[in-house]
């Protein structure tokens, strides 16, 4: 080869190598609010030299809108299973290269099998955390207004005559149409994954009948609302409610927060790590995911966010009060009464969005 060309080739090789190294010095992580210990990200940067740009969201719908628009710039995102299911079909995610994940073997094979219902072979995801949607409540406020009515029943938020007694102290529902409607359908004895217009109408009628007693629809602020004693009951994510419980205890203001999994059954969800197909830093994304798969990291997530993790290596390091909390790691009997959520068709999703808007406005 011509010496000049050889020199040019070498220079190009160095340039490509430098670009690859530069690419791995940053990773853009888009996650749910209050969902990871800052120490994990700090330690990841110290160990790898990769800076983490960390942003948060509070709804699957918001995440999906960004991803569907393309060019989000994010390298790692955390969709819930049913949303990932349809997003995979839309080609939004790159396949995970397990050869780059030394800690993949830490994952619970039983949980992986359940998650594979959303993503055949789990080609596009790695489990992050899982949990339930249930009732977070102010123990004293409910006792004062409801007496001995069971606090583990959805009657509290779905029966007009019961919910009306809580109007003054505040009822909050997740601003998540797919999840709330599926729970309402199940409460009515219908298929929680039904796409029948008649079933959706019945769920809508149920929610509208109680709408006047609801203070707000919110997917993150209810944590502080419960902790501060500004909300008496919230249909929310178990870890969020337990975070509120911890904050209330630390504040020492006498706010007593409880969490219950409804006896009527409720939704069990899986949040999954995924890499957008147009992610600018895929190598760094794999490094971050592999770091999160470490037993120490997964345990830290469970201890910080009060959610269960599908990581066998984490269990010895999960705090006893977390591992033994039935609101985080429920019994097999309770698990048997939980349901998963399937991805909706685009047609139904448009109808659901319109219906949800009507429910929120009471029209």
C-alpha positions, 0 to 999 in steps of 0.5 A, a space after each residue: 500500500 502507498 505509504 501516504 495511504 497507509 498513514 491515512 488509514 492509520 489516522 482514520 483508524 485512530 479517529 474511529 477508535 477515538 470516536 468510539 471511546 468518546 461515545 462511551 463517555 456519556 449515557 442518557 438515561 430516562 427513568 421513572 421519578 424516584 426510582 433509583 438511588 443516586 449512588 448507583 449512578 455516581 458509582 457507575 461513573 466512578 467505575 467506568 468514567 461514563 457520565 450519566 445524564 438522568 431525566 425522569 418522567 411519570 407516565 408510560 404515555 409520556 415516554 411513548 410519545 417521545 419515543 414514537 416521535 424519534 430522535 429522543 436522544 435517550 440510550 436507556 429507557 424503562 417502559 412497562 411491559 405492555 407498552 414495551 410489547 407494542 413498542 417492539 412491534 413498532 420497531 422502537 427498540 434495538 435488540 439487547 446484546 447479551 454478550 455485553 452483559 456479564 451479569 445477565 445470569 443473575 436474573 430470576 428465570 421464573 420472572 423472565 418467563 412471565 416477562 417473555 409474554 410481552 417480548 418473545 425471548 426477551 430480546 429487547 428488554 432486561 428486567 428492572 423492577 416489578 410491583 403492584 398497583 394498590 391502595 395507599 392510605 392515611 390510616 387515621 383519616 380512613 379510620 375516622 371517616 370509614 370506621 371498620 370498613 376493610 382498607 384492602 378493598 377497591 370499594 373505597 375508591 369505586 363505591 360512590 357512597 364510600 368514596 364520598 366520605 373521603 372527598 374532603 381529605 382527598 382521593 388521588 388516582 393514577 393518571 394512567 388510563 390503561 392501568 386504571 381502566 384495567 383495574 376498574 374492569 377487573 373490579 366489575 368482574 370483566 376481562 381486565 384486558 378487554 377491548 370491547 366498547 361495551 366493557 369500556 363503557 361500563 368502566 367509564 360509567 363506574 369511574 364517572 359515578 365516583 368522579 366528584 369524589 376524586 381530587 386529582 389524577 396524578 402519577 407522582 405527586 401523590 407520594 408527597 401528598 400521602 407523606 404530608 397528610 394532604 391525601 387520604 387515599 391514592 390508587 398508586 404504585 406500591 413502591 411509591 406508597 411505601 416511599 411516602 410511608 418512609 418519608 412520613 416516618 422520618 418527618 415525625 409529624 404523626 402521619 401514618 401511611 399504609 398500603 394494601 393490595 386489593 382483595 378483588 385483584 389488581 395489576 402486577 407490572 414489570 418495568 423493563 430496561 430497553 435501548 431505543 433503536 436510535 440510541 446514540 450511545 449503545 455501547 455505554 447503554 449496555 454498560 449501564 444495564 450490566 451495572 444495574 444487573 449487579 446484585 449490589 445495584 439491584 438490591 440498592 434499587 429495591 431498598 431505595 425504591 421499595 419495589 421488588 427486583 427479579 434478581 436472585 443475586 440481590 436477595 441476600 443484600 435486600 433489607 429484611 424489612 423490604 424482603 419481608 414486606 408483603 406489599 413489596 414481595 407478596 405471598 404466592 396466594 396474593 400473587 395468584 390473584 394478580 393479573 398482567 396487562 396486555 398491549 392494546 391495539 392502536 384503535 382501542 388506545 385512541 378510544 381509551 384516550 378519548 374516554 379517559 379525557 371524558 372521565 377526568 373532566 367528568 363529561 
